[in-house]
Amino acid sequence: MADCQVTCIVKPHPLSKHEHISHIGNCKAGWKWTREQVIASIDAGTNTFYVRDPYSGKRSEVGIVRPVGKAPYLRTYADGDWNDNLLALPQCWC
């Protein structure tokens, strides 16, 4: 299993605060995956994904939120709380 640091995201409309992330990635490491690929990998237990806070260095795990009647999406959590660390990342340009 690989432990993958996420450093960038892709949203169809980058300035939207309420739009789902379509891809996550790490351009320096040479990867960018779709939301569906990441969800499948987490579900299969083949990879873990995380975000590192640039100021505190604190790690937030990427997890899957599965709202009833809606498509699953990715979100980070740390210390038992869901947070918006993914949305704070810059757009992927790789």
Secondary structure by P-SEA (a helix, b strand, c coil): ccccccccccccccccccccccccccccccccccaaaaaaaaaacccccccccccccbbbbbbbbbcccbbbbbbccccccccccccccccccc
